[in-house]
Every structure is written in C-alpha cells, then in structure tokens.
C-alpha cells in the first residue's frame, strides 16, 4: 500500500471503540481501531484520510516523508510583496 502524493499532511491522534481493523499505509501491517494510532490526511483532505501506526508516522516524519502544512509552507519561495507587484504592473502579468 502506498501513500497518496501530497505536498503536506494533517495528522491527529485517534482511537475508536469500533472493532475494526485497518492496514497501515506506511508498513502494510494490520492496525486495530481500538488501539491508539494516528489519522493522516493528505493536504488536510479528510475524505482521503488513512489510519497509521503512531510509530510508523514518527519514523516517516523523521525521514521527511510526512511534512506538516507549516513545514511545507516554510519551504516555499516568498511571494513578492505588494510594492513589487504594483511596480510590475499589478495585473499579475496579464
């Protein structure tokens, strides 16, 4: 199983009382919903969320494979300021 392609990931702790089993997308091992685990969602899209072992998420984060929004945003080139855009014509090059 592979992760969806995404620039950043939203993550939160999860645990359920439902007797359901999931497959961790990071290691392909089984994950019981009643155990503590982590929900990961590509670019915050809850409809594509996946249940993952917390240990797998920690390892993937250390390896740089699951950046958060803030980490991704901090790596983006700065947007030109208002004065720069006005000097260039302010129409975005249209």
C-alpha positions as CSV (number, residue, x, y, z in Angstrom):
1,X,0.0,0.0,0.0
2,X,1.3,3.5,-0.8
3,X,0.6,6.9,0.4
4,X,-1.2,9.5,-1.9
5,X,1.0,12.1,-3.3
6,X,0.7,15.3,-1.3
7,X,2.7,18.4,-0.5
8,X,1.8,18.3,3.2
9,X,-0.1,16.2,5.7
10,X,-2.6,16.9,8.5
11,X,-2.2,14.5,11.5
12,X,-4.1,13.8,14.7
13,X,-4.2,11.1,17.4
14,X,-7.1,8.6,17.1
15,X,-8.7,5.7,18.9
16,X,-12.1,4.1,18.4
17,X,-14.3,1.7,20.2
18,X,-15.3,0.1,16.9
19,X,-13.9,-3.4,16.4
20,X,-12.4,-2.6,13.0
21,X,-9.0,-3.4,11.5
22,X,-7.2,-1.2,9.1
23,X,-4.0,-1.6,7.1
24,X,-1.3,0.9,7.9
25,X,-0.3,2.7,4.7
26,X,3.3,3.0,5.9
27,X,4.1,-0.6,6.8
28,X,1.1,-2.6,5.4
29,X,0.7,-4.3,8.8
30,X,-2.8,-4.6,10.5
31,X,-3.9,-1.8,12.8
32,X,-6.8,-2.3,15.3
33,X,-9.0,0.8,15.6
34,X,-9.3,0.3,19.4
35,X,-5.5,0.8,19.8
36,X,-4.1,4.3,19.9
37,X,-3.0,5.3,16.4
38,X,-2.7,8.4,14.1
39,X,-5.0,9.7,11.4
40,X,-3.1,11.2,8.5
41,X,-4.8,13.2,5.7
42,X,-3.1,14.4,2.6
43,X,-3.3,18.2,2.4
44,X,-6.0,18.1,5.1
45,X,-8.4,16.2,2.9
46,X,-10.4,14.2,5.4
47,X,-12.1,12.2,2.6
48,X,-8.6,10.7,1.8
49,X,-7.6,10.1,5.5
50,X,-5.7,7.0,6.4
51,X,-5.2,5.2,9.8
52,X,-1.5,4.6,10.6
53,X,0.6,3.3,13.5
54,X,1.9,6.2,15.5
55,X,5.4,4.6,15.5
56,X,5.3,4.5,11.6
57,X,4.2,8.1,11.5
58,X,7.0,9.2,13.8
59,X,9.5,7.3,11.6
60,X,8.2,8.8,8.4
61,X,8.3,12.3,9.9
62,X,11.9,11.8,10.9
63,X,12.7,10.7,7.3
64,X,10.9,13.8,6.0
65,X,8.1,11.9,4.2
66,X,5.2,13.5,6.1
67,X,5.7,17.2,6.3
68,X,3.1,19.3,8.0
69,X,1.5,22.4,6.4
70,X,3.7,24.8,8.3
71,X,6.9,22.9,7.3
72,X,5.8,22.8,3.6
73,X,4.8,26.5,3.7
74,X,8.1,27.5,5.2
75,X,10.0,25.8,2.4
76,X,8.1,27.7,-0.3
77,X,9.7,30.7,-2.0
78,X,8.5,34.0,-0.6
79,X,5.7,35.7,-2.5
80,X,6.5,39.1,-4.0
81,X,5.3,42.0,-1.8
82,X,2.6,44.4,-2.7
83,X,5.0,47.1,-3.8
84,X,6.9,44.7,-6.1
85,X,3.6,43.6,-7.7
86,X,2.5,47.2,-8.2
87,X,5.8,48.1,-9.8
88,X,5.4,45.2,-12.2
89,X,2.0,46.5,-13.3
90,X,-0.2,44.8,-10.7
91,X,-2.1,42.7,-13.1
92,X,-0.1,39.5,-12.5
93,X,1.4,39.6,-16.0
94,X,-1.9,39.5,-17.8
